[in-house]
Each structure stands twice: as structure tokens, then as C-alpha cells.
Amino acid sequence: MAKKVIGTCELCGRENTETTIHHLTPKEMGGTFKPTASLCLPCHKQIHALYTNEELAARLNTIQSLRADEKISKFIKWIRKQPATRLIRTRKSRERKKRT
């Protein structure tokens, strides 16, 4: 992951949290110079635990499409209630484990 900065997560909206740059289209899928988003570490990790790079590039390459997806929207609803300082443990989804 890239440089960490204190800011607001563009996905969950939590403020004063450590953020990193997320390539909305993964770099491996040609997203090096495409749009990025500033995400808190838990949101960033959760995205990569739930989805493959192919899914992210094909259908989840905007903040709006991520928020609308059922799997991550449940996490967003939960994480918004958590303090910015809380460390979150992330695990790959069962679906994602089967694909890798």
C-alpha cells in the first residue's frame, strides 16, 4: 500500500482516519494513471478481501458502484459506527478464497 495520510475516507466517510490511495481500476488491470480514491485502511483492505482485480476493473471502478454493491455496503454501514482508531481484522470472503 502507498503513503498513509490522515483524512476522510471517500467510501465510508469517516473523518480523521489514516487513509491510503486506492486505484479504482487496479494497476495490474491498466489503472496506473486512472482515477484513485482516498480510503481508510479497513475499507481498502475489505475491498481487496471481497473482490478480485477483475471484478474491480470491470464493475466496481467508482466509489458509487462500490457503495451500491451489496457485499461492501454492509461493511460500510458497520464501519461508519466504529472509531477511526479501531484496528479491524480483515479476512478474505469464502467466495474469494475459492477463486484464488
C-alpha positions in Angstrom: 0.0 0.0 0.0 1.0 3.6 -0.6 1.7 6.6 1.6 -0.6 7.0 4.6 -2.3 10.3 5.3 -4.8 11.5 8.0 -8.0 12.4 6.2 -11.6 11.4 5.3 -12.4 8.1 3.7 -14.2 8.6 0.4 -16.0 5.3 0.8 -17.3 5.3 4.4 -17.0 9.0 5.2 -15.2 8.5 8.5 -13.0 11.6 9.3 -9.6 12.0 10.9 -8.6 8.4 9.9 -5.5 7.1 8.3 -6.0 6.8 4.6 -4.2 5.3 1.6 -4.7 5.7 -2.1 -6.8 3.1 -3.8 -6.6 2.7 -7.6 -10.3 2.4 -8.6 -9.1 0.3 -11.6 -6.3 -1.9 -10.3 -2.8 -1.0 -11.6 -2.5 -4.6 -12.8 -5.5 -4.0 -15.0 -4.3 -0.8 -16.6 -5.3 1.6 -13.8 -1.9 3.2 -13.1 -3.0 6.6 -14.5 -6.7 6.3 -13.9 -8.8 7.8 -11.0 -7.9 7.0 -7.4 -9.7 7.4 -4.1 -8.5 8.1 -0.6 -9.7 5.2 1.6 -9.3 4.3 5.2 -7.3 1.2 5.8 -10.2 -1.0 6.8 -12.2 -0.1 3.7 -9.2 -0.6 1.5 -8.4 -4.0 2.9 -12.1 -5.0 2.9 -12.4 -4.2 -0.8 -9.4 -6.4 -1.7 -10.7 -9.2 0.6 -14.1 -9.3 -1.1 -13.3 -8.7 -4.8 -10.8 -9.8 -7.4 -8.9 -7.3 -9.5 -11.0 -8.4 -12.5 -14.3 -7.5 -10.6 -12.9 -4.2 -9.5 -11.8 -3.3 -13.0 -15.0 -4.4 -14.8 -17.8 -3.3 -12.5 -16.6 -1.7 -9.3 -14.3 1.1 -10.5 -16.1 4.0 -9.0 -17.0 5.0 -5.4 -20.7 5.0 -6.4 -20.5 1.4 -7.8 -18.7 0.2 -4.7 -21.2 1.8 -2.3 -24.1 0.2 -4.3 -22.6 -3.3 -4.1 -24.4 -5.4 -1.5 -21.2 -7.1 0.0 -19.3 -3.9 0.7 -22.4 -1.8 1.6 -23.0 -4.0 4.7 -19.4 -3.4 5.8 -19.7 0.4 5.2 -22.8 0.6 7.3 -20.9 -1.2 10.1 -17.6 0.6 9.8 -19.2 4.1 9.9 -20.1 3.3 13.6 -16.5 2.4 14.5 -14.0 4.8 15.9 -11.3 5.8 13.4 -8.6 4.5 15.8 -10.0 0.9 15.9 -7.9 -1.7 14.2 -10.0 -4.0 12.1 -9.1 -7.6 11.2 -9.9 -8.5 7.6 -10.4 -11.9 6.1 -11.0 -13.0 2.5 -14.6 -13.9 1.8 -15.4 -17.6 1.2 -16.2 -16.8 -2.4 -12.8 -15.1 -2.9 -10.9 -17.9 -1.2 -12.3 -20.4 -3.7 -11.2 -18.2 -6.6 -7.5 -17.9 -5.6 
